[in-house]
Amino acid sequence: MPRSNRPRRAADNGTRSKWGPVPELDLERARAGFPRRESAPDGEWSVRTITARNAAKEYRCPGCEQIIAPGTAHLVVWQEDSLFGSETALADRRHWHERCWRTRRFGYRR
């Protein structure tokens, strides 16, 4: 026996809720929020992609010493295996151009 005899509302495919319209999910922005882990000769690194839309401030890239302008897609990088702990590593994070990060030198000889 149904709890109420009132007819149910017709489904409108998730375009509305009782708080208003539901915004469309931006998959690029959702994926960009999670850091990926990279291994290199100089340690383990967490790398997070910052999209051009989310880049709001000006930073200096440690690879080329040039300015990363607002509205420029780039990477935020911090060391996973820091000697001083994860809080210090996160505080020491740096913003890199993607190309500068991929072509960086590790400071060792072969």
C-alpha positions as a Python dict, from the first residue, in 0.01 Angstrom:
ca = {
    (1, 'M'): (0, 0, 0),
    (2, 'P'): (152, 337, -97),
    (3, 'R'): (229, 581, 178),
    (4, 'S'): (57, 866, -1),
    (5, 'N'): (-204, 881, -272),
    (6, 'R'): (-53, 1194, -423),
    (7, 'P'): (96, 1139, -766),
    (8, 'R'): (473, 1171, -790),
    (9, 'R'): (638, 1440, -995),
    (10, 'A'): (760, 1345, -1339),
    (11, 'A'): (1136, 1297, -1363),
    (12, 'D'): (1313, 1586, -1534),
    (13, 'N'): (1649, 1410, -1593),
    (14, 'G'): (1839, 1585, -1315),
    (15, 'T'): (1812, 1935, -1456),
    (16, 'R'): (1636, 2066, -1147),
    (17, 'S'): (1639, 2009, -778),
    (18, 'K'): (1449, 2168, -494),
    (19, 'W'): (1736, 2421, -466),
    (20, 'G'): (1734, 2522, -833),
    (21, 'P'): (1898, 2404, -1153),
    (22, 'V'): (2181, 2151, -1123),
    (23, 'P'): (2504, 2280, -1283),
    (24, 'E'): (2670, 2070, -1550),
    (25, 'L'): (2969, 1867, -1426),
    (26, 'D'): (3304, 1988, -1561),
    (27, 'L'): (3512, 1669, -1588),
    (28, 'E'): (3836, 1853, -1668),
    (29, 'R'): (3810, 2059, -1350),
    (30, 'A'): (3711, 1755, -1142),
    (31, 'R'): (4012, 1551, -1264),
    (32, 'A'): (4254, 1842, -1217),
    (33, 'G'): (4196, 1855, -842),
    (34, 'F'): (4364, 1521, -772),
    (35, 'P'): (4744, 1501, -762),
    (36, 'R'): (4924, 1220, -938),
    (37, 'R'): (5240, 1063, -804),
    (38, 'E'): (5565, 1067, -1003),
    (39, 'S'): (5894, 894, -928),
    (40, 'A'): (6223, 1053, -1031),
    (41, 'P'): (6592, 1015, -938),
    (42, 'D'): (6546, 1302, -691),
    (43, 'G'): (6251, 1146, -505),
    (44, 'E'): (5877, 1091, -507),
    (45, 'W'): (5665, 1388, -616),
    (46, 'S'): (5299, 1484, -608),
    (47, 'V'): (5199, 1673, -923),
    (48, 'R'): (4868, 1855, -956),
    (49, 'T'): (4751, 2009, -1284),
    (50, 'I'): (4613, 2363, -1265),
    (51, 'T'): (4387, 2449, -1559),
    (52, 'A'): (4401, 2787, -1727),
    (53, 'R'): (4059, 2870, -1584),
    (54, 'N'): (4174, 2796, -1229),
    (55, 'A'): (4509, 2979, -1256),
    (56, 'A'): (4427, 3307, -1085),
    (57, 'K'): (4761, 3431, -950),
    (58, 'E'): (5108, 3505, -1081),
    (59, 'Y'): (5392, 3264, -992),
    (60, 'R'): (5760, 3228, -1082),
    (61, 'C'): (5861, 2894, -1236),
    (62, 'P'): (6174, 2752, -1066),
    (63, 'G'): (6276, 2578, -1390),
    (64, 'C'): (6308, 2882, -1618),
    (65, 'E'): (6275, 3165, -1363),
    (66, 'Q'): (5999, 3319, -1580),
    (67, 'I'): (5658, 3438, -1463),
    (68, 'I'): (5358, 3208, -1495),
    (69, 'A'): (5085, 3457, -1578),
    (70, 'P'): (4727, 3427, -1449),
    (71, 'G'): (4520, 3222, -1691),
    (72, 'T'): (4813, 2997, -1788),
    (73, 'A'): (4781, 2623, -1730),
    (74, 'H'): (5067, 2487, -1517),
    (75, 'L'): (5162, 2230, -1251),
    (76, 'V'): (5188, 2250, -873),
    (77, 'V'): (5458, 2015, -744),
    (78, 'W'): (5567, 1909, -395),
    (79, 'Q'): (5795, 1635, -266),
    (80, 'E'): (5629, 1328, -114),
    (81, 'D'): (5935, 1196, 71),
    (82, 'S'): (6055, 1516, 240),
    (83, 'L'): (6290, 1479, 535),
    (84, 'F'): (6093, 1738, 731),
    (85, 'G'): (5748, 1582, 697),
    (86, 'S'): (5447, 1617, 474),
    (87, 'E'): (5333, 1954, 616),
    (88, 'T'): (5668, 2113, 533),
    (89, 'A'): (5671, 1954, 188),
    (90, 'L'): (5325, 2090, 114),
    (91, 'A'): (5429, 2436, 233),
    (92, 'D'): (5732, 2418, -2),
    (93, 'R'): (5526, 2338, -311),
    (94, 'R'): (5619, 2517, -632),
    (95, 'H'): (5436, 2614, -951),
    (96, 'W'): (5607, 2492, -1271),
    (97, 'H'): (5544, 2528, -1642),
    (98, 'E'): (5458, 2181, -1769),
    (99, 'R'): (5752, 2176, -2013),
    (100, 'C'): (5997, 2298, -1748),
    (101, 'W'): (5888, 2017, -1514),
    (102, 'R'): (5927, 1749, -1784),
    (103, 'T'): (6272, 1873, -1894),
    (104, 'R'): (6417, 1957, -1551),
    (105, 'R'): (6767, 1847, -1459),
    (106, 'F'): (6816, 1627, -1156),
    (107, 'G'): (7162, 1756, -1059),
    (108, 'Y'): (7350, 1426, -1079),
    (109, 'R'): (7616, 1290, -1314),
    (110, 'R'): (7599, 971, -1513),
}
